[in-house]
């Protein structure tokens, strides 16, 4: 299976890819926040199969909250997602991600300031890597729920049962630190 060769896949996806100078490749920083360092989502052995599966399920658009240098959006572009959006508060990361991406649109703003009218509806998938950032991800996701989002893919985070109820989503699949949630049929 292709996904077993994580090192090779990383080299292929990272070819000609710029990273932030304050991070090391394959590094994770749990204290993500503006000015507190930069986390990276580089676990391709699990991320790529999730994105391929979601693309096969009909997902055509993705919103990456905290898009960083644009790595996840780069993969989404190559897998065939049509509308790729990223929101990143760090201006230097926005500039790097704009260099790395072909079709994706990156917004330099805080998640709480996001205007849902900005995006082409529907957004099929919302992805976030490290939602322990200094903000309430549930409030942000509730706000973005008006985008008719069907799936939430998270890493290093799982919604509580109360949050799942408020978002009207259910856990579809979880493996390692990834969790895939789907909106319930009545809410789609």
Secondary structure, DSSP 8 states (H G I E B T S, - for coil): -GGG-HHHHHHHHHTT----TT--TT---TT-STTS-------HHHHHHHHHHHHHTT--EEEEET-TTSHHHHHHHHHT-SEEEEEES-HHHHHHHHHH-SS-EEEES-GGG--GGGS-S---EEEES-TTSSS-HHHHHHHHGGG---EEEEES----HHHHHHHTEEEEEEETTEEEEEE-GGG-
